Amino acid sequence: MKKITILGIIITGLLQSSCGEDFLNQTDPTKVGVDVFYKNEAQVKQALNGVYGQIQGITNSAYLFGEFQTDNTTIDLNPSDRGGAGGWEAFEFSTVNSGNGEIANLWNSYYATLYNLNLTLEKMQEATLDDAPKKEIEGQLKFLRGYLYFNLVQYFGDVVIVTSTLATPDPAFDLVRSPQTEVWAQVEKDLKEAAALLPAKYTNAADKGRATKGAALSLLGKSYLVNKKYAETATTLKEVTTLGYALNANYADNFDPSPAKKNGVESIFEIQYQGDNDLGEQSSFEYVFAPRVSKGAVTGYAAGGNGGRNAPTNDIIETYEKGDLRKDISLKPSFTLDGKVYPVPYVNKYNYAHTIVQRTNTNWPVLRYADVLLMLAEAINEQTGPTAEALDYLNQIRKRAGLTALSGLDKTTFRTAVLKERRLELAFENQRWFDLKRTMTPAQWAAFMNAHGAKERAKPTIDRGNVPFNSTDYVYTENEYFLPIPAPQILINAKLTQNPGY
């Protein structure tokens, strides 16, 4: 595989990663601050923390891609303010084009993060570091690079592979997209190396929440699953089952940000946030997902504004079985304000008490042990059918949800059952779009989403206030299986090429 250097096409990424000076006025922008930093363990860890911080930013809008453009969620439309119609609303109505600002931000933020990540990997080799922390930091960075490319290749298909930095930006204008097979090979390479470097647990309590061996193996297993390498999936994920993870007895504990429950026994990797202070590390998903006119009925604070985004659809609400304990934890079908009930559903999974408006402590789950068990069940079924082992993994999840165990399934009905369980167990955790894509061809996916769109057009989950649908709303085509390459990037470097249909 060709080793490609820092993505100079992302001039904005280079700008963001500088020390605040104008990129165009720098003689050598890659040297700003570099020669006086990365000298010791504390500085390298500071750089690592900066990468984690950038991934926080990426995660803040990831619901647009993982949930909003699927059958899981919809929009609490504001009839008097359609300012988001050309941006974030487009992911709900399938009207995304290459000029979409959210697409540009997605691309830029990923490659800006990769720049800082790769720079840290390079410069730490010259730092004064003991062997143990050096391995841990290198392992975390390689896990994070694998995670970034795991997402990028599924978002865009062929993408530019970045594994080192440039001395000058000029060669970046000759970079091209690498085939998906090469991107997946890079993902596997990074995750295998990360798993070999990372500990199962950190000895320092302050490092809780950082990437571990279990995180690297879990994401590696998921990468194999996406590529239908079922034997490799099962072998890799069975190793995760030996590392001390377990299901929480209470499903809600996975999302509870209190110190006693955050990063608990089921957590394999989650994006860390810290609210209730002025440090700038807070999350605010609760406010983004709260119904627009709910004031403080959902968040507890009338101030701060509510987004009305990512609202659960009628379809997912109706998919829960009677008695499923996850339903009431994951979503609410309505809210009450001033004694009046408003039939507007909202995601409840991230709603917890906090002391400062818009500054919540809630983490975002990326990998949970429940996910591992469901992937194992799926991988075994795809190889040999629904064995007792596969059924046990699936039924562990159902038992925790308060549901009866399944039995008597054949390979096809088990496949349907495990995918339904994934939808509900991992609801609103940005897993749905990837699951739909990896289990459907582009034609199947387009047909599935068109059927969903027809249902929403006929009976919208949330009243639209007399705003009519456009003729292009909820019309899906096979090309939308991948997002478009941002138009500004192709203007900068025509060698990138655009995805078909955009």
N, C-alpha and C positions, 0 to 999 in steps of 0.2 A: 504494500500500500504506500502510495506517495505521501510523505510527511509534509503537510502544508503548514505554513507559518501563520502568524496572526492575521486575522481577516482585515486587511486594509480597506476593503470595501466598506467596512463599518467605520467610517471616519467618526461618526458620532460616538461609537464605542470607545475609540481611542481618546476622544475628547472627555468622555465621562470618567475614564480611568486616569486622566492626568491629575495634577494637583491644583486645578483651578485656573491654570494659565491657558490662554487661547492657543489652540492646536496649531493654527496657521502661523503663529508668531514664534513657534519653537523651532530651533535648529534641528534638534533631534528629540521628538516627542517621546520616544521610548525610554529616554534616559532621565526624564524628570523625576527627581527624588530617588532614583534607583541606587545610585552610587553611595548614598548615605543611609540606606535602609537595608533590610534583610541581613543584618549582621549577626544576630543572635536568636536564641529560641523565642524570646519575648516578641521580637519584631516579626519573626516569621509567623508566630501564632496570631499576631495582630493582623497580618495580611490574610491569613486563613479566615479569621473572623470576618474580614471584609468581604470575602467570597460568600460566606454564609449570609451576610447581610444583603448582598446583591440577589441571592436566591429568595430571600424574604420578599424583595420587590417583585420578582418574577411571579411568585406564588400569589401575590395580592390580586392579580387579574387572571389567574389560571382557570378560574371557574368558567370564563368565557369560552374556553376551548374544550375543557373536559366535561362540562355539564350543560352549559347554556345552549350549545348547538346540538343537543341531543333531545330525546323524548322525555328526559327526566325533569327538565325545568323550563319555565317560560318567564314572561315579564308582566309586572304590574305597571301597565302603560300609563304614562302621564299625557293626557290629551292636549294639555296646554304647553308642553315642552317636549319637542321632538328633536332636541339638539343632539341626542345620541343616535339618531336614525342612521347616519352614515358611518358610525363607529361601532359602539358596543351592541346596539340593537341588531345590527346586521347578522350577528352570530345566532340570534334567536330565529330570525326570519329567512336565513339562508340567502342573504344578499351581499355577502362579502366579495369584495373585489381587490385587485392588487394595490389600489390607492388607499385602502383602509388604514387609518392611523394606528389601530390596535395591532394590526399585523406588523407594521413598521416597528412599533415599540417592542413587540415580541421578539422579532429578529435582532434588533439592536441590543436589547437587554441580555439576550443569551450570548451574543458574541462579545459584548463588553465584559461579561462575567468570565467567559472563556479566556479572554486576554489576561485578566488579572490572575486567574487560576494558573494559566501556563507560565506567566511571569514568576509567580511564586514558586512553582515547581522548579524552574530554572535557577532562580537566585538562591533558593534554600540550599543548593548544593555547595555554595561558597560560604554559607553561614557557619558559625560556631554552634554545633548542635550535637548532643549525645545521640547515640544510635537509636535508643528506644523512642524518644519523641520525634526523631527524624522519620522513622518508619510510620509512626502514627499519623503525622501530618501529611506525608506523601500518600499514605493510604486513603486518608480523607479526601484529599484533592483528586485522586484518581477515581474514587467513588463518585464525587460530585461531577466530574467530567463525564463519566459514564451515564450518570443520571440526566445531565443536560442533553447529551446526544440521544439517549433513549427517548426523550420527548421530541427533540428536533426532527429526527428521522420519521417519526410518526406524524408530526405536524406537516412537514414539507416534502417528504420523500427524499430524493437526492439532496444533500446539503454539502457545504464546504467543510472539510475536516481540518481542524486547527489543533495542533499538538505542540507548537512552539511559537516564539515571537520573532518579529522582524527587526532588523536594525534600522530600516527606513521603510516608509509606507509604499514606495513605488511598486515593488513586486506584487503587492496585493491586488493591483488592477488586472493581473493576469490569472487570478485564481478562478477555478471552476468547481462546479458541484461534483461530488463523488457519488458513485452508485450506492444505492441503499445497502447492497451486500457488503461494501467496504465500510460503511458507517456502522452497521451491526457488528462487523468484525472488530472495529475499534471499541465499541461498547463492551463486547465480551472481553477483549484484552484488558481494558482498564479495570473492569470489575473483578476479573480473576486476579490481577495484580493487587488490587485493593484488598481482596479477601485474604491474600497471603500476608499482607502487611498489618492489617487491623486486628485489634484485640476483640475478644468476645464481649468484654466489659472494660470500662476505664477504672483505674484505681482511684483517680481523683474525682470526687463527687461533682466538682465544678464542670467536668467534661461530660456529664450526663446529657444525652440528647445529640451528641455528635455521632457521625457515621461509625458503624462497627462492622465486624466481620459478618454478623447476621444481616446487616443492611446490604452489604455487597453481594452476599450469596442470594438473598431474596430477590434483589433486582436482577441478578444474573439469571436466576430461575425464571423470572418473568420475561426477560429477553428471549430465553429459549422458547418459552410458551408462545410468544408473539410469532416466532418463526417456526412454530410447529415441530420443534425438536423435543418431543414429549419424553423420551427416555432421559435426555440430559436434564430436562425440567425436574423430573421426579428425583433423580439422583442428587441434584443440587439442593432441592428444597428439603429433602429428607435430612440433609446435614443441618439445616436450620432447626429442625425439630429437636436436635440434640443440644442446643445452645441455651436452654433454660427459659425459653418463652412459653407463655400459656395464655389461654383466653381469660379475660376478666370475667368474674361471675356476673357482673352488672355491665351491660352494654354501654351505658352512659358514662362509665368510668373512663372509657377511651378518650373522651372529649373534655372531661372535667379538668380545668386548669389549676385547681388547688394544688399546693405543693405536695400533698400526700399522694396525689393521683396522676399528676403530670408525668409523662414519659414512664408509664407503668409497665407492668409485666407483659402486656400485649403489644406495646409499642416497639417497633423495629427501627423506624426512622420517621421523624416528623419535623416540619419546619418550625423552628423555635421563635416564639414571640414573648415579649414581656411588657405588660401594660401597667396601669396605675402609677405611672411616673412620667417624667419629662425626658427620658433617655432616647426616645424615637424608635424604640424596638417593638412597639405595640402592634396588635392586629385590630381589625375593625370589621370583620366579616359580618358580625351581628347587625351592624348598621347598613351595610351594603345590601343584605338580604331582607331586611325588615320591610314590610309593606309601606308604601309611600306615605300614606296619611295616618299611620299608626301612632305618630308622635312618640310618647314614651311608653305606650302600652306593651311594646315588645322589648325595647332596649332598656327601659327604666329611666331614660332621659329624653325629655321633649326636645331639647336642643340637639344640634348636630346633624339633623337631616337623615332621611332614610332612602335607600336606593330603589327598593322594589324590584330588585334583580334576582335572577336565579330562583324564582318561585316554583315550588313543586307543581307538576302538571296533574290534571285529573287522572291521567293514565297511570302514573306511578302511585298515586294515592290509592287507586282502585286495585293495584297489583298486590298490596299487602294482604296476607291471609288474616282471617279473624283471629284475634288473640296474639298477633305478632307484637312482642314487646318493643321492637325497634321503631315502630311507626310513631308512637307518641314522643319518642326521644328525638327522632330524626326530623319530624315536621309537625306543624300545626295547621289544621284546615281553615282556621279563622282567628281573628283577634277581637277583643272587646274594648271599646273606648267610650267613655262617658255613658256606660250602660247599654250601648248599642253594639250588636254583633255584626262584624264585617266579614263576609265569606271570601276572604283573601288568604290563601295558604302561604306559608313561608317556611324556610329552612330553620329548624330549631336546634340543630345539632351543635351549633357554636354559641348558643345563648347562655351566658353565665354572668353572675353579678360582678361588677367592677366599680371602681370608685371615681374614675374620671371619664367624662363623656368622650366617646370615640377611641378610647385607649383600653382595649381588652387584652387579657392574658392568654387567650385561646390559641393553642398551636394548630397547625394544619397537618393532618395525618397523611403520610406518603406510603408507608408500608406498615401493615399490622399483621399480627400472627394469624388472624382470621383469614386474611388475604392469602397467606401461605397455604393454609389448610385447604382453601377452595381451589387454589391452583394445583395442589397435589391431587385432589379429587379429580379435577378435570384431566390432568396429564395421564393419570392411571387409566381413567375411562377411555381416553382416546387410544391407548395402547391395547388394553385387554378387556375393555368393557367394565361395567360397574361391579368390581370386586368388593368383598367385605371391607377391605381396607379403604377403598374409595368412598363407600357408603358411610363408613365411620367418620371420615374427615368431614363429609358434608353434614352428617347428622349432629356432629359436635356443634356446628354453627346453628342449626335449627333448634337444638335443645336449649342453647343459651337464649334464643329468641322466644322460647316458650311454645315451640311448635312440635308436632308429632314427628317421629322419625319416618323417613321414606324407605320403602322396600319394593321389591318386585319390579324394578326398572330395567329396561334394556338400554343399550348404548345410546340410542337416540333420545329416549325420554330422560335419561340421566343427564345428558348434555344440556337439554332444555332446563332441567331442574337446577343444575349448578350455575348456569348463567343467570337464571332468575334470582338465585340466592346471592350471587355477586351483586346484582343490581340493587337489592334491598340492603344487604349487609354493608356495602360500600357506597350507599347512596350519598350524593353530594360531597364526595371525596375526590372528584375529578378522575374517576376511573371509567365512567360510562362510555365516552367517545372511543377510547382505546379498545375497550371490550367489544363494542359494536364493530369496529373496523377489523379487528383481528379474527373475528368469527364470521365475517361476511366478505364477499367479493364486492368491488365497487358497484356493480349492477344491483346486487342484493341489498347493499346498504342504501342506495338511492331509492329503491322501491320501498324499503322499510320506512325510511324517513318521509317519503311522499305520503305514505299511508298515515303516518303520525300527523303530518301537516294538514291533511284533509280533515282529520278529527278535530284539530285545533281551530281550523277555519269554520267548521260546522258548529262547534260548541267550544268557544274559548274558555280556558280555565278561569280567567279573570276578566270581568267586564272591561271593554275597551273604551267606554265613554263615547260611543258613536263614531269612533275613528274607523273608517273602513280599511279592509286589507288592500294592499297593492296587488296587482296581478302577478308580481314576482315573489310575493311572500310565500314561504313554505314550498317553494318549487326547487327540488333537489335534482342535480345531475351527477353523473358518475365522476366528473372531474373534481367535484367538491370533496371527494375522498381525501384529497390533500388541499392544504391552504395554498394560496398564491404566494409566490416570491414577491416581496414588497417592490413596487414599481421604482421607488428611488434607488434601490440597490442595482437594478438592471440599467438604469440611466447612468449610474456610476461605472458599472462594469457589464457590458452587453454579453460577455462570455458566460455569465451565470445562466442565462436562458430562463424562460418562464414555464411554469407547469401548464400542461395542455388545458385549454378551455377558458383561460383567463386573458 
